[in-house]
Amino acid sequence: MNRNYLILAFLVIAGGCLKSTPIGEYADPPITKSLQSVLAQEQSPEAIMLSFDLPNPELLNNENINSIQSSVDLDSPPQNAFLLADFDLDGCRGNEIEFPVGSWKSSNGHSNLNAAVSLESLNRYGFKGNSLKVSYALEEGAQACAGAWLRLGFKPADAVDISSYTSLTFMLRAAEGREACSSKLIVELRSKNEVSSVMLSDIGTKWQQYRIPLTKFTSIADWKEITEILFFADSNSATALTGTFYLDDISVEK
């Protein structure tokens, strides 16, 4: 390889460390064996997905999830949990799967409505990796929502069986200062035929673990075909029309 190319590659890698990495900043990134960025086909034309190679299908078998953990560290999920996303880009290992994630906004034609997601290494939970930085902008007087979207599968038709789990858990914190977000956010679960939402309130600027019993999502009866999780601000309940929040360690637990 030409020496100039090696120097350029080093500068690019070094410049990308310890800062926000916008998901989808590059329209046509190179496709690698372990990681690819592709345009999402659902929810919003602007949504970008980040996904890894397909894992062994056995990972999605609830009976095997807890038996395949090969190593334990401070950033690993507990044995009674199935980690859906920690944004650390370490691939599918143990009882972890990195599902596709992207920005999401309601499709209502409002020009000032916006959402963006990026990987954030400075404001993360834990000793390594990243969190997901979610920025949104709502329009005053408009019926709209904007935030982040996690697909539980690698194809639009995929779904995950979480019927043996009892709660949805995740780490969440609001940004401070000029990026301060709404103190109320919405968490929404979707199955192939059902949608149900729960409102979070009093969101602070320090990392806090949220554990929501799945029974709180009262409109979902079938937990064997869950397709998506959304985290967003809604114009009807938001206390701030623009803002940023951070997500990490999204999992389901028994």
N, C-alpha and C positions, 0 to 999 in steps of 0.2 A: 504493500500500500504506500502511496506517495506520502512523504514526511509531512507535507503541508496539510494533507487531509487528517493525519493523526493529530496534529496540533489543533486544528479546527475542532475535531471531535472532542478533544479534551476540554477545550474552552466551553463548548456547548454543554457538556455534562457538568462541569464545575459551576457554570452559571445557573444551572437549574436546581442546585442543592439549596435546602433550607429556605424555601420560599413557596408561595402559592404557584401551583401548576395548573393553569386553566385546562379543563377538559374540552377538547375540541378546538383548541386554539389554532391548530394546524389542520387545514381542510383535507389534505391527503397525506397522512403520516405513513411511514413505511410499515408494512405488515410484518410482524415478527412472529416467531414460533410461540412465544408465551403471552403476547399482549397485542391487542388491536383496538383501534378506535374507529367506530362506524357510526353513521347517522342513524338515529332511531327512527323507526317507521310509525310510531304511535305517539299519541298525546300532543306533540308539538313538532313542527318542522325543524325548530331550532334545537331540539333535544339531542344530546350527544351521549352515546353509551360507551362505557369502558368495560371490556370483558377479557377473560382469559380463555385459554384452551379449555375445551369441554372436559370436565372431570370424569372420573370413573362413575358410571351411573349408580354404583353401589353406595356412593356417598349420600344419595337421596333416599336411601332405604333407612327408615327410622330405627330399625332394629340394629343397624350397624354403625350408626353415627357415633355412639359413645365408645365403641370398641376399637375404632381405627385411629384414635389419637396416639401418635407415635412419640411426641415430645411435649414437655410442659415448660412454659416460661411465664413471666409476669404479664405478657401481653396475650397469652392464650386464653380462650374461653373456658369456663368451668366444664367439667365432664357432663353436667346435666344440661348443657346448652348447645345449640347449633348456631354458629356464627354465620350470619348472612353477608355481612360486609364490615371490614375494618379499614378499608382503603389503604392498606399497607403495601399493596402490589407484590405480595409474596406468593400469590397464586393459590391454588386449591390444595390444602394440606390438612391432615387430621380431620377435625370436625369443623373445618372452615371452607367456605366457598365464596369467591369474589363474584357476586352477581353484577350484571350490567347496571349502571347508574347514570343519571343525567338530569338536566334541568327540565322543568315542567311548568306550563302555564295554561290557564283555561283559554280556550279558543273563542274569543268574543270580538275580535277585531279592534280592540283598544290599542292605540299606537304607543301609549306610555307604559303599557304592561310589559314587564320584563322579568327574566329569571336567569341566573347563571350559577354554575357549580365549578369548583376547582379543588384540587388536592392541596392541602395545607400542612406543611411539615413543622411550622413554628407553633401553631395553636392546635396541638394534637393532645389526645388523652393517652397516657402511657409513655414508655421510655423510647419508643421508636415508631417509625412509620409516619402516617398522615391521618388527618381528619378530613371530612368533607366540608368545605366552605360553601355555604348557600347564600346567595344574595338575591334579593327580590325588589321589585318596584311595582306598586299598585297605583291605580288611577283613582283620584278622589271622585266619589259619586258613582263609580262603576261597580257592577257586580262581577267581581273577578277574584282569582287566586293565583298564586305563583310560588314555586319552591323547587323541591327535589323529588325525584322519582326513582325507585329501586324495583327493577323487574326480577321476579323470583323464577328465573329460568333464562335460557340462552336463545330461545326462539319465542315469537309472540304466542304460540299455542302452548308453551310450557306452563306448568304449575307445580307447586310444592305441597306435599302433604304435611301439615303441622298439627294434625289432630291429636298427636300424643303429647303436645306441649300445652302449657297453661298460661304463659305470659309472653308479651313482647317487651324486650328491654333494649335500651340504648343510652348512650351518653349524649348530653346536649348542653350547650351554653350559648348565650347571646353575645354578640360583639359589643364593644364599649365605644363611647364617644360618638363621633359622627356616623358610625355604622350601626349604632344601637337599633335593635329590631323590636318588633311587637312583643309585648309580654304574653301574648296569646298566639299559639300556633295550633294547627290542625294536623293530626295523624290519621291517615286513611288507609284501610286495608281493602283490597279488591280480590274477589274470586272471579271465576269465569261467569258467574251469574249474579253476584251480590256485591254491594258496596256499603261500608260502614265507617263512620268517623268518630274520633274522640278529640275533644279540645284540651290542650295543655294551657295552664295559666301560671302566672307568677314566675316566668322564666328569667333566671338570673344570669349574671356574667361569669359565674364560676361553673366548672364542670359539675353536672349533677346527673346521677343515674335515674332514669325513669323506668318503672316496671308497671306495665299496663296489663291487667288480666284480660285474656282474650274474650272473656264473657262480657267485657265492656263494649265490645264491638257487636252490639245487639242485633244488627241486621244481617249478620252472617251466620248461617246455620251449618253449612258444609265447609269444614276446615281441611278437607282433603285436596282442594284445588285452589289454593291461594296463588294469585298471579302477580300482585304488585303491592308495594308500600309507598305511600306518598307523605312528605312532610312539607307543609306550605302555610303561608299567611293568607288569610281570607279577608276581603274588603269589608265584610259584615262585622267581623270581630276584631280586626287588627287595631292595635293602639298606635302603630306607626306604619305609614304607607310605604316606607322604604327601610331597608335594614339588612343585616347579615347575621346568620347564626351558623354554628358548627355542630356537626354530627360525628359520632364515632361508635364503634362496637355495637352494631345493630344485630340482635340475635333473638331467638326464641328459646325459652327455658322451661324446664319441667318443674 
